[in-house]
């Protein structure tokens, strides 16, 4: 019994001794694992095969940028001038048409009957005119022979003139009937593309109700709202740059018209810009750049811009050769260069080539060798 108690005390005393020893050993190891000042905590990946250049300012054109929508210069909304059922529709949306081409036809039976009636009226009026002419000639001979009075010859002459007027009126009514019958064929007023169709075969056409829309695609226009401080500086004939669509297609435009009135709510005025590019189409979003002078700006190669999701940045190099992905805000594009509005300063070093080898947090091979 006493021997068992003795062994238990020795074991407990051993544990009490071992615990402080283990704690000291842990603290000693922890102390030796601390990084001495001036040493790298992590091994950085080496970056090699990249092109590095210093950022500099350069003088560039200053532009005022605004937006607008591409529109066809001529948009024809075609409506009927008569009432009637549609008997044929000869085009569909997207079809290219030429001036004078028949687009659709309307039931012209009523108009045809009016033409026939007008033709008969002309025939009757012509007969009355011929009879009146013959009668006048007879009375004229009798008047010359003093066989009839002046009053009688005047009366016959008046009847002849009335017959002439009736004949001319009948001819005018016939022409009108024929013109109205011609309205049964809807013709394209311009060469272009059918962009909208609002009528189907058998539908009732009504005067003034649009049936089709045809756009002349030979030229386009952009209406841009410009800030009032450009009033007097922008005039017809000024060349401007237009960036169109999601693919940033660049085309040249010319200001064709300037509306001098200032909108009091937006403090802008309207400028209409003519474009001559058959590759365009109505509805495209357009960014307009209006020349506004010269300025100094930081412009970097477009190839140095790195997009990461919705982030836009550039790989920069600090004095120690460390590579850092720095967020920047971009501005205007100048050929192969992009203006940097914020995020870079003059003499900052950036990676402009070999971007596939750049690593955020890496170190240039040259810096490692030093």
C-alpha positions as CSV (number, residue, x, y, z in Angstrom):
1,X,0.0,0.0,0.0
2,X,2.7,2.5,1.0
3,X,4.8,1.5,-2.0
4,X,1.9,2.3,-4.4
5,X,1.5,5.7,-2.9
6,X,5.2,6.3,-3.3
7,X,5.1,5.5,-7.0
8,X,2.1,7.8,-7.5
9,X,4.0,10.8,-5.9
10,X,7.1,10.1,-8.1
11,X,4.9,10.1,-11.2
12,X,3.1,13.3,-10.2
13,X,6.4,15.0,-9.5
14,X,7.7,13.9,-12.9
15,X,4.8,15.5,-14.6
16,X,5.4,18.7,-12.7
17,X,8.9,18.8,-13.9
18,X,8.2,17.8,-17.5
19,X,5.6,20.5,-18.1
20,X,7.9,23.5,-17.5
21,X,10.6,21.9,-19.6
22,X,8.2,21.5,-22.5
23,X,7.0,25.1,-22.2
24,X,10.6,26.4,-22.2
25,X,11.5,24.3,-25.2
26,X,8.4,25.7,-27.1
27,X,9.3,29.3,-26.3
28,X,12.9,28.7,-27.3
29,X,11.9,27.3,-30.7
30,X,9.4,30.2,-31.2
31,X,12.1,32.7,-30.4
32,X,14.5,31.2,-32.9
33,X,11.8,31.2,-35.6
34,X,11.4,35.0,-35.6
35,X,12.5,36.9,-38.8
36,X,15.5,39.1,-38.2
37,X,15.0,42.7,-39.4
38,X,15.9,43.3,-43.0
39,X,15.2,39.7,-44.1
40,X,12.3,38.6,-46.4
41,X,9.4,36.9,-44.7
42,X,8.4,35.2,-47.9
43,X,10.3,34.1,-51.0
44,X,9.1,36.3,-54.0
45,X,8.7,34.9,-57.5
46,X,11.3,36.2,-59.9
47,X,9.9,38.2,-62.9
48,X,12.0,38.1,-66.1
49,X,11.5,38.9,-69.8
50,X,9.4,42.0,-69.3
51,X,9.7,45.5,-70.7
52,X,9.9,48.3,-68.2
53,X,9.5,52.0,-69.0
54,X,9.2,55.3,-67.1
55,X,5.9,57.2,-67.2
56,X,6.1,60.6,-68.8
57,X,3.7,63.4,-69.6
58,X,3.0,64.4,-73.2
59,X,1.0,67.1,-75.0
60,X,-2.2,65.7,-76.5
61,X,-5.4,67.0,-78.0
62,X,-8.1,67.7,-75.4
63,X,-11.6,66.6,-76.3
64,X,-15.0,67.0,-74.8
65,X,-16.7,63.6,-74.8
66,X,-20.5,63.2,-75.1
67,X,-22.8,60.5,-76.3
68,X,-25.6,60.1,-78.8
69,X,-27.4,57.6,-81.0
70,X,-26.8,56.8,-84.6
71,X,-29.8,57.6,-86.8
72,X,-30.3,57.4,-90.6
73,X,-30.2,60.8,-92.1
74,X,-33.6,60.2,-93.8
75,X,-36.3,58.1,-92.1
76,X,-39.5,57.8,-94.1
77,X,-42.6,56.7,-92.2
78,X,-45.0,55.6,-95.0
79,X,-48.7,55.8,-94.6
80,X,-51.7,55.3,-96.9
81,X,-53.7,58.2,-98.4
82,X,-56.8,56.1,-99.0
83,X,-59.0,53.7,-97.1
84,X,-58.9,50.1,-98.2
85,X,-57.9,46.5,-97.5
86,X,-54.3,45.5,-98.1
87,X,-54.2,43.2,-101.1
88,X,-50.4,42.4,-101.1
89,X,-47.3,43.1,-99.0
90,X,-44.2,42.8,-101.1
91,X,-41.4,43.5,-98.5
92,X,-40.4,42.5,-95.1
93,X,-38.3,44.0,-92.4
94,X,-34.6,44.0,-93.4
95,X,-35.3,44.1,-97.1
96,X,-33.4,46.6,-99.2
97,X,-35.5,48.7,-101.5
98,X,-35.0,51.3,-104.2
99,X,-36.8,54.6,-104.9
100,X,-40.2,54.0,-106.6
101,X,-40.4,50.3,-105.8
102,X,-43.8,49.0,-104.9
103,X,-43.9,48.0,-101.2
104,X,-47.6,47.0,-100.9
105,X,-50.9,47.4,-102.6
106,X,-54.4,48.4,-101.4
107,X,-57.8,47.4,-102.9
108,X,-58.5,49.9,-105.7
109,X,-61.9,48.8,-106.9
110,X,-63.6,51.9,-105.7
111,X,-60.9,54.1,-107.2
112,X,-61.2,52.2,-110.5
113,X,-64.9,52.9,-110.7
114,X,-64.3,56.6,-110.0
115,X,-61.8,56.6,-112.9
116,X,-64.4,55.0,-115.2
117,X,-67.0,57.5,-114.1
118,X,-64.6,60.4,-114.7
119,X,-63.7,59.1,-118.1
120,X,-67.4,59.1,-119.1
121,X,-67.8,62.6,-117.8
122,X,-64.9,63.7,-120.0
123,X,-66.5,62.1,-123.0
124,X,-69.8,63.8,-122.4
125,X,-68.1,67.2,-121.7
126,X,-66.1,66.8,-124.9
127,X,-69.3,66.2,-126.9
128,X,-70.9,69.3,-125.4
129,X,-67.8,71.3,-126.1
130,X,-67.8,70.2,-129.8
131,X,-71.5,71.0,-130.1
132,X,-71.0,74.4,-128.5
133,X,-68.1,75.2,-130.9
134,X,-70.2,74.2,-134.0
135,X,-73.2,76.2,-132.8
136,X,-71.0,79.2,-132.1
137,X,-69.5,79.0,-135.7
138,X,-73.0,78.9,-137.2
139,X,-74.2,81.9,-135.2
140,X,-71.0,83.7,-136.0
141,X,-71.7,83.5,-139.7
142,X,-75.3,84.6,-139.1
143,X,-74.0,87.5,-137.0
144,X,-71.6,88.5,-139.8
145,X,-74.6,88.5,-142.2
146,X,-76.5,90.7,-139.8
147,X,-79.1,87.8,-139.4
148,X,-78.8,87.6,-135.5
149,X,-78.4,90.3,-132.9
150,X,-75.3,91.0,-130.7
151,X,-77.2,89.6,-127.7
152,X,-77.8,86.3,-129.4
153,X,-74.2,85.9,-130.4
154,X,-73.0,86.8,-126.9
155,X,-75.3,84.2,-125.4
156,X,-74.0,81.5,-127.8
157,X,-70.4,82.5,-127.0
158,X,-71.1,82.3,-123.3
159,X,-72.5,78.8,-123.7
160,X,-69.4,77.8,-125.7
161,X,-67.1,79.1,-122.9
162,X,-69.1,77.2,-120.3
163,X,-68.8,74.0,-122.3
164,X,-65.0,74.6,-122.5
165,X,-64.9,75.0,-118.7
166,X,-67.0,71.9,-118.1
167,X,-64.6,69.9,-120.3
168,X,-61.5,71.2,-118.5
169,X,-63.2,70.4,-115.2
170,X,-64.0,66.9,-116.3
171,X,-60.4,66.3,-117.3
172,X,-59.2,67.6,-114.0
173,X,-61.6,65.2,-112.2
174,X,-60.3,62.4,-114.3
175,X,-56.7,63.2,-113.4
176,X,-57.7,63.3,-109.8
177,X,-59.4,60.0,-110.0
178,X,-56.4,58.4,-111.6
179,X,-54.0,59.9,-109.0
180,X,-56.2,58.6,-106.2
181,X,-56.2,55.2,-107.9
182,X,-52.4,55.4,-108.0
183,X,-52.4,55.8,-104.2
184,X,-53.5,52.1,-104.0
185,X,-49.8,51.2,-104.8
186,X,-47.5,52.3,-102.0
187,X,-44.1,53.2,-103.4
188,X,-40.8,53.7,-101.6
189,X,-39.9,57.4,-101.5
190,X,-36.1,56.6,-101.0
191,X,-33.6,53.9,-101.5
192,X,-32.8,52.2,-98.3
193,X,-33.8,49.4,-95.9
194,X,-37.2,48.5,-94.5
195,X,-36.8,48.8,-90.7
196,X,-40.4,48.4,-89.6
197,X,-43.6,46.8,-90.9
198,X,-46.9,47.5,-89.2
199,X,-49.4,46.0,-91.6
200,X,-50.3,42.6,-92.8
201,X,-52.1,41.1,-95.8
202,X,-55.9,41.7,-95.4
203,X,-55.6,44.5,-92.8
204,X,-57.4,47.8,-93.4
205,X,-55.2,50.7,-94.3
206,X,-56.3,54.1,-93.0
207,X,-55.1,57.6,-94.1
208,X,-52.2,58.9,-91.9
209,X,-51.6,55.6,-90.1
210,X,-48.0,54.4,-90.6
211,X,-47.6,51.2,-92.5
212,X,-43.9,50.9,-93.1
213,X,-40.6,52.6,-92.2
214,X,-37.8,52.9,-94.7
215,X,-34.4,54.3,-93.8
216,X,-31.9,55.8,-96.2
217,X,-28.7,54.0,-95.1
218,X,-26.4,56.0,-97.5
219,X,-25.6,58.5,-94.7
220,X,-26.2,58.8,-91.0
221,X,-26.3,61.4,-88.3
222,X,-25.7,61.8,-84.6
223,X,-27.4,64.4,-82.5
224,X,-25.1,65.4,-79.6
225,X,-25.8,67.7,-76.7
226,X,-22.8,69.9,-76.1
227,X,-21.9,71.9,-73.0
228,X,-22.7,75.6,-73.2
229,X,-19.1,76.7,-72.8
230,X,-18.5,75.3,-76.4
231,X,-21.1,77.7,-77.8
232,X,-19.5,79.8,-80.4
233,X,-16.5,77.5,-80.6
234,X,-18.3,74.7,-82.6
235,X,-19.4,75.5,-86.1
236,X,-20.5,73.5,-89.2
237,X,-17.6,71.9,-91.0
238,X,-15.7,71.0,-87.8
239,X,-14.3,67.4,-88.0
240,X,-15.0,65.2,-85.0
241,X,-14.2,61.6,-83.9
242,X,-17.0,59.1,-83.3
243,X,-16.6,55.8,-81.5
244,X,-19.4,53.4,-82.3
245,X,-20.8,50.2,-80.6
246,X,-19.2,47.7,-78.2
247,X,-16.3,47.0,-80.6
248,X,-15.2,50.7,-80.4
249,X,-15.3,51.2,-84.2
250,X,-13.9,54.7,-85.0
251,X,-15.4,56.8,-87.8
252,X,-15.0,60.4,-88.7
253,X,-17.9,62.8,-88.7
254,X,-18.5,66.5,-89.6
255,X,-20.7,68.9,-87.8
256,X,-23.5,69.7,-90.2
257,X,-25.8,71.9,-88.1
258,X,-25.6,73.7,-84.8
259,X,-28.7,74.8,-83.0
260,X,-27.7,78.0,-81.2
261,X,-30.4,77.9,-78.5
262,X,-29.3,76.8,-75.1
263,X,-31.5,74.3,-73.2
264,X,-32.0,76.1,-69.8
265,X,-32.5,72.8,-67.9
266,X,-29.3,71.0,-69.1
267,X,-27.3,74.1,-70.1
268,X,-26.5,72.4,-73.4
269,X,-27.1,73.0,-77.1
270,X,-27.7,70.6,-80.0
271,X,-25.2,69.8,-82.7
272,X,-26.0,67.5,-85.6
273,X,-23.1,65.4,-86.9
274,X,-23.1,63.9,-90.4
275,X,-21.5,60.4,-90.9
276,X,-20.8,58.7,-94.2
277,X,-20.2,55.0,-93.4
278,X,-22.3,52.3,-94.9
279,X,-21.2,49.9,-92.2
280,X,-23.3,51.7,-89.6
281,X,-27.0,51.2,-88.7
282,X,-29.6,53.1,-86.8
283,X,-29.8,52.7,-83.0
284,X,-26.1,52.1,-82.3
285,X,-24.6,53.9,-79.3
286,X,-22.0,56.5,-80.2
287,X,-19.4,58.4,-78.2
288,X,-18.5,61.8,-79.7
289,X,-15.2,63.5,-79.2
290,X,-15.3,67.3,-79.8
291,X,-11.8,69.0,-80.1
292,X,-11.4,71.5,-77.3
293,X,-7.7,72.5,-77.5
294,X,-4.4,70.9,-76.2
295,X,-3.3,69.7,-72.7
296,X,-0.5,67.8,-70.9
297,X,-1.4,64.2,-69.9
298,X,0.0,60.9,-68.9
299,X,-0.4,58.5,-71.8
300,X,0.7,54.9,-71.5
301,X,0.6,52.1,-74.2
302,X,-2.8,50.5,-74.4
303,X,-1.1,47.1,-74.2
304,X,0.1,47.9,-70.6
305,X,-3.5,48.1,-69.3
306,X,-4.5,44.9,-67.5
307,X,-8.2,44.1,-66.9
308,X,-9.0,41.8,-64.0
309,X,-12.7,41.3,-63.9
310,X,-14.1,44.8,-63.4
311,X,-10.7,46.2,-62.2
312,X,-8.4,48.2,-64.5
313,X,-4.8,48.4,-63.5
314,X,-1.1,48.5,-64.5
315,X,1.9,46.5,-63.2
316,X,4.3,49.0,-61.6
317,X,7.9,48.6,-60.4
318,X,9.1,50.2,-57.2
319,X,12.7,51.2,-56.3
320,X,13.4,47.7,-54.9
321,X,12.2,46.0,-58.1
322,X,8.9,44.7,-56.6
323,X,6.1,44.3,-59.0
324,X,2.7,45.7,-57.8
325,X,-0.7,45.6,-59.6
326,X,-1.9,49.2,-59.2
327,X,-5.5,50.3,-60.0
328,X,-5.8,53.2,-62.4
329,X,-8.6,55.3,-63.9
330,X,-8.4,55.6,-67.7
331,X,-9.5,58.5,-69.9
332,X,-9.3,59.2,-73.6
333,X,-7.7,56.9,-76.1
334,X,-5.0,58.3,-78.4
335,X,-4.2,55.8,-81.1
336,X,-2.3,53.0,-79.4
337,X,-2.1,55.0,-76.1
338,X,-4.5,55.5,-73.2
339,X,-4.7,58.5,-71.0
340,X,-4.3,57.8,-67.2
341,X,-6.4,60.1,-65.1
342,X,-5.4,58.8,-61.7
343,X,-3.2,56.0,-60.2
344,X,0.1,56.9,-61.8
345,X,2.6,59.8,-61.5
346,X,5.4,61.1,-63.7
347,X,8.6,58.8,-63.5
348,X,6.7,55.9,-62.2
349,X,8.0,52.7,-63.8
350,X,5.5,50.3,-65.4
351,X,5.6,47.0,-67.3
352,X,4.7,47.7,-70.9
353,X,5.7,44.4,-72.5
354,X,5.7,40.8,-71.6
355,X,2.7,41.1,-69.3
356,X,2.0,37.4,-69.4
357,X,5.2,37.0,-67.3
358,X,4.3,39.7,-64.7
359,X,3.3,38.5,-61.2
360,X,1.8,40.8,-58.6
361,X,4.2,40.7,-55.7
362,X,7.1,39.4,-57.7
363,X,10.5,40.9,-58.0
364,X,12.5,41.7,-61.2
365,X,15.4,39.4,-61.9
366,X,17.7,42.4,-62.2
367,X,16.8,43.5,-58.7
368,X,17.6,40.0,-57.3
369,X,21.0,40.0,-59.0
370,X,21.9,43.3,-57.3
